[in-house]
Structures are given as structure tokens and as C-alpha cells.
């Protein structure tokens, strides 16, 4: 008769020794333990479980109505646990060997969150912090909640237009602990507003939540979507990330986008990139550009500050430098995507105006014999109620 460790006892010892894994993984181990024990029994001898038993366990999971991906995740963790028993020479063979464990993408659950929908949701956010959370997911492509909660103020380089993202999910991979993404105009808007509303001394951009509060993100976000009056979409945070990656692929090389998003081309192709209706419209020539505003487009009129207005003080290394749009010609609209509109930019730290041309990225003189002069790459509005980017970065 078998006399080795019991199923329940071995799993407890195994999970207790896995201090290297994150809380979410520990939760997955507990779920797997509950399923295995419910099927085989707490006191079942580990070495008595055969490959046929493993097949029956899998069939039972499917019979309970679990999805294929959920079942594969259970099998993957079961294989891991029994694999540890093989390494420890407690059992001779892994009964779950040969079972498929790769989780595959489900295109039917992927949905592109359009810019119009995004604007409505952003407007429905209850405060500046939630605007940042949404913007980081939709326009920065950050994983939520792990990467959103790990973002720090000292990781935002206002002057160079960069954000240092810490990635708990990929930190165990070589070079996967950090990645750098652009400070997209939409992110600058939201972060600037939150920066002005946050007391000095705070380390994290989003206030730390207690463990186990991740579900509150989903609950609160569901309420925001309802308030916005838009149709809810499945996998709310992942589809925001998927939408951004799909969007960026239209204008940037794949290796650049995947570096920003922190995944691989293979993962992007299998689990993130979407085929949109607009792709078909563009291919057939039926696309109406007027109905699709470009990313970073501003519908509202630009604010013109007074001469005595002072710039806000930003955290990070912006050095108080801020450019303010002042002299759009009266017969021109304020769409900053339109070229050859002149801007007059002020470098407050110097105290004199430096002229630039929009088509030159506001980085020096154009159409002039004056020497080219470097000026700040950030251009933001100074409003009483909001500080935001004009979309130049």
C-alpha cells in the first residue's frame, strides 16, 4: 500500500515554500488545491494518482462548465505541483504530463474601445485620480492594477516626455522590471491635473490600496462606464490596453510598440491586436476621415493666458519650464494637427519669448535667418481649472 505524502499535505508544503511568487499566484495555487482535493480527497496518497485519474479530473472540470482556458490553467498548476513531487523523487511520473496548458486568445472577447467612447468615460470619472487610472490604461497601455499602482512621481520625466513603468508581472524576466513609454499628450493632461491636486511628498501617483482591493477597481470602473452611458465591454482593463496597442501599431513599428507595451510581437499578435471596422473601411475607400478624429485632437478652443499668469510647478525635472499657446491667427482654427500655425512660446525660466513653428515641432526657428535655438518640448495650456497638453509631443 502507498505510504507517501497525502495530496493535501504535499500541496500545503509546496505552496508554503513558494515565497518567490506573487500573491495572485498564491491565490491560483489555493484554487487549484481546492479543486484537486474536492475531486481526489484530502487524504489521497499522492503516488496513487495516475495519468487516467488526471484525465478524469480534466473531464470533470469541463463537466462543471469551466471554460477551456480556465481548465487549462488548473491543469497547468496541477502539473507544476506534481512536477515538484517528481523532482523530489516522491513519485516516479507526473500524471498530468502531456496535457495541454497553453491558454489561447479568445477573439470574441476582444473589443476596441473607440476614442469617442474613451472621451465619454474620461468625462464620467469622479476625480483626477480616476482620470489618470483610465488614461494610463487606455492611452499608456499599462496593466491594471499592477503597473498603475506601481507608477511613481519620480518616474515621470516632464521635460523629455518619458515615463518609467515598473512591471511586477515581467520583473522576473531579464530586463523586464522596467520599461519606458512616451508621455503621450493624453497622459500629460491627466497627470498634470492630478499633480496639481496632490500634496507634495507623495511617492506613488495612485494612492496605495490594501491587498485584495483589486476587485474594487473593476467594481468602480463598471460604475463609471454605466455613468458614461456607453455600452460595457468585456475584460475592461485588458481591452483598454489592447485598444492602445492596436492603435499604436497603425503609426509605429511593431518592435517599438511592443517595447512600450511590455510584451512580445508573438503575444501582441495572439492576444492584443485587433482587426477593426475602420480597417475594412480604409481598404474599401469608404472611410470618412471627418468622423474619426486623430489621437490627441482637441475639440475645445484653446485657452489664451494673460501676461501676468504664472506657470504651475511640476514635480520631476521639468524645471518650471512651460510653453503657452498665445497667437493662433483669428482666421485659423485651433486644431494643432494643422500645420503652419504659428506658436509663440515663452521660456519662463529665461523670461523672454522664443518663437517656433508648429510644423517644426516647436523646437527652433523656421522661416527665419536667426540661429536655431532649442526650446522645451512640452507645450501645455494654463487654465484656471486644468493644465493639459496641446498634443505637440
Secondary structure, 3 states (H helix, E strand, C coil): CCCCCEHHHHHHHHHHHCCCCCHHHHHHHHHHHHHHHHHHCCCCEHHHCCHHHHHHHHHHHHHCCCCHHHHHHHHHHHHHHHHHHHHCCCCCCCCCCCCCCCCCCCHHHCCCCCHHHHHHHHHHCCCHHHHHHHHHHHCCCCCCCHHHHHCEHHHEECCCCEEEEECCCCCCCCCCCEEEEECCHHHHHHHHHHHHHCCCCCCECCCCCCCCCHHHHHHHHHHHHHHHCCCCCCCHHHHHHHHHHHHHCCCCCHHHHHHHHCCCHHHHHHHCCCCCHHHHHHHHCCCCHHHCCCCCCCCCCCCCCCCCCCCCCCCCCCCCCCECCCCCCCCCCCCCCCCCCEEEEEECCCCEEEEEEHHHCCCCCCCCCCCCCCCCCCEEEECCCCEEECCCC
